[in-house]
Amino acid sequence: CGPGWYPIVAELDRGIAAADPAARYCQIKEKFGGLRVYLDSAETPEVEALILAAEDRAARTCEACGQPGMLRAERSYMQTLCDRHSA
């Protein structure tokens, strides 16, 4: 994922580490314009809520810069971008 989502991922990581120190990531990526987070282990309800909240926040945040954004499909692929980075 792009640098605009780094603060979201960092905050998520802190939350997951506090909720379940044994949790291990399998993947963190952008897919179809949204943030996707996968763990190697089963998610607790608290960890699942943290992941869903981060994915929801990323869906409204420009992946390039972190400003408010929206899903864009103007190119051959989808991305969540602000007006400036969509142009």
Secondary structure, DSSP 8 states (H G I E B T S, - for coil): --GGGHHHHHHHHHHHHHH-TT--EEEEEEETTEEEEEESS---HHHHHHHHHHHHHHTTB-TTTSSB-EEE-SSSS-EEE-HHHH-
